[in-house]
């Protein structure tokens, strides 16, 4: 059965961030992910992971501004190449300190009057730089399609689009982050899409649709999907990037049902 990583940006939000590591371990998780580490010294985060006996499996490169105010990445933004390279350097510094082997790089949101070809060219060039720079640090770069209902204007909205970008970049160190919630909202065919592109998929995320809550409700049959992932031999982590419908611990009945007991 799958290996689940608690997303500490969304889960255990009832408590201060640095207390969420112990809470995740007590709940049965062996790994965590979260959006951004940069508000905390890497040494503090490393200590929290070690004390809780957790592995960190993913975080995002800096978003290029205030995420809460709408910053959604730099990779496809023309004219901000220097900022993007600095963001990649910072992400790789944290990845090295926290022993994280993959980093998600956000593309950015494109204004309606922008030139799509110019943004595509910037995206490809920046990802090529990031993938090769990250390779020297033993880190894989991931890109994630995000549905246009939740994030209007985001440059990367579909799996097939992401696959074409990866092909154009031409690096074997650039992979797909596959979010079942986003695919459910914009594309569907969750298992078929996974099977077509399994070779490119390094990380999966999960949440119910509708609502983006625990994966034991809504219209997605997660039991079926998880069984299909097992049958296909998926060995990566599944990040629980969902908003608990109440107190986090009260909604974790799904974990005993679906998680790898090892």
C-alpha positions, 0 to 999 in steps of 0.5 A: 500500500502507499507511503503517505507524507503529511503536508504540514502547510495544510495539516495540523494547522491547529498548532504552531508550525514547528510543533506539527512534526511531532504531531505528524509522527504521533499520527503515524506518518513517517514523512512530511512535505510542506510548501516552503521552508524559508521562514525558518533556519534550515538547522531548526527544520533539520532538528525537528525532522530528526527529533520526530524521526521523519523524512522530508520528501518535498518542498517548493522553490521560492515563489518569487514574492509573497505567496499569500499575496499571490506570488506563484513562481518564477520559472515562466516569467520573462525578465526575472531570470536572475531572480529565478536563479537565485531562488533555485540556489536558495532551494538547493541550499535548503535541500542539501541541509534537509536531505531532500531529493526533489524540489517542486518549481512553480511556473507563475501566473501569466497575465491575459495580455502576455505573449504565450510564446515568450513565456513558454521560451522563458519556462523552457530555458529556466527549467533547463538551467534548474534541472542541470543545476539541481543535478549537481546537487543530487536533486530532481526538479518537479513541475506540477499542473495546477487546475485553472479553477483553483489557480486562474492564469497559472502557466501549467494547467494540464498533464499533457502540457507538462509532458510537452514542456519536459520533452522540450527541456530535454533533461532527464532530471525534470519530472512530473508531480502528479496531483490527483485532486488537480487532475480530477478537477481538470482532466480526469482519468486518474489512473489512465493518465498515471499509467501513460506517464508513469515514467515521468512521475516522481511524486503524487499528491492527494485530496478529495474532490470536491472540497480538497479534504480527506481522501476518504470522501468525495467522488474520487475512489481513492482505494481503487486509485491506490490499488492501481498505483501498487499494481503499477509498481509506484514506489514514490511518496504520496503527499497529503495536500488536503485541508482537514475538514475539522481537527486534523487528528479527527479526520485520520481514519483513512490513514489506517485504511490505506497506508502501508503498515510497515 
